[in-house]
Amino acid sequence: MKLSWIKLENDHQNFKVAEKLGMHVEHLQFPEQVDKKLEELVKQNYDTIMISNELASFSEDIVKKYQKENRVKIIISPR
């Protein structure tokens, strides 16, 4: 299982523990980049991707592309 987290660069609340444990956390400068980053992570064979609730609202692909995808799980994390 390959796991990644996605958060905004200036978000100091979400996924702090994952970062401190040295896990793979992607930082986005702009929230509009979320769909591109999701696609990159899927191409790199990440099968579980956690994304902050605030950032998920900027993605169209979460519902359109990955909702019925069995090989990729996207988990939207509440604060």
C-alpha positions in Angstrom: 0.0 0.0 0.0 1.3 3.4 -1.0 -0.1 6.3 1.0 0.1 10.0 0.4 -1.4 13.2 1.9 -2.1 16.4 0.0 -2.4 19.8 1.7 -1.9 23.4 1.0 1.5 24.9 1.5 0.3 27.4 4.1 -1.9 24.8 6.0 -0.3 24.3 9.4 -3.2 22.4 10.9 -3.7 19.2 8.8 -1.5 16.2 8.6 1.2 17.5 11.0 1.7 14.0 12.5 2.2 12.4 9.1 4.8 15.1 8.2 6.7 14.7 11.5 6.8 10.9 11.0 8.4 11.5 7.6 5.5 10.2 5.5 4.8 11.4 2.0 3.0 14.7 2.2 2.5 16.8 -1.0 2.2 20.6 -0.6 0.3 22.6 -3.1 0.8 26.3 -3.5 -2.6 26.8 -5.1 -5.8 24.8 -4.4 -6.6 24.7 -8.1 -3.6 22.3 -8.6 -5.3 19.5 -6.7 -6.7 17.5 -9.7 -3.3 17.6 -11.4 -1.6 16.4 -8.2 -4.1 13.6 -7.8 -3.4 12.4 -11.3 0.4 12.5 -10.7 0.0 10.4 -7.5 -2.2 7.8 -9.2 0.4 7.5 -12.0 3.0 6.9 -9.3 0.9 4.0 -8.1 -0.3 5.6 -4.8 -3.5 3.7 -3.9 -4.6 5.7 -0.9 -4.6 9.4 -0.9 -5.8 11.6 2.0 -6.8 15.1 1.2 -8.0 17.9 3.5 -11.7 18.8 3.4 -10.9 22.4 2.3 -8.7 21.3 -0.6 -11.2 18.6 -1.7 -13.8 21.3 -2.5 -11.5 22.4 -5.4 -11.4 19.1 -7.1 -13.8 17.9 -9.8 -12.0 14.6 -10.3 -12.7 13.2 -6.9 -16.4 12.7 -7.8 -16.1 12.4 -11.6 -13.0 10.2 -12.0 -12.2 8.5 -8.7 -15.5 7.9 -7.0 -16.0 4.5 -8.7 -12.3 3.7 -9.1 -11.5 0.5 -7.2 -7.7 0.7 -7.2 -7.5 4.2 -5.7 -9.1 5.3 -2.4 -9.4 9.0 -1.8 -10.1 9.9 1.8 -11.3 13.3 2.6 -10.2 14.3 6.1 -12.2 16.6 8.3 -10.3 19.1 10.3 
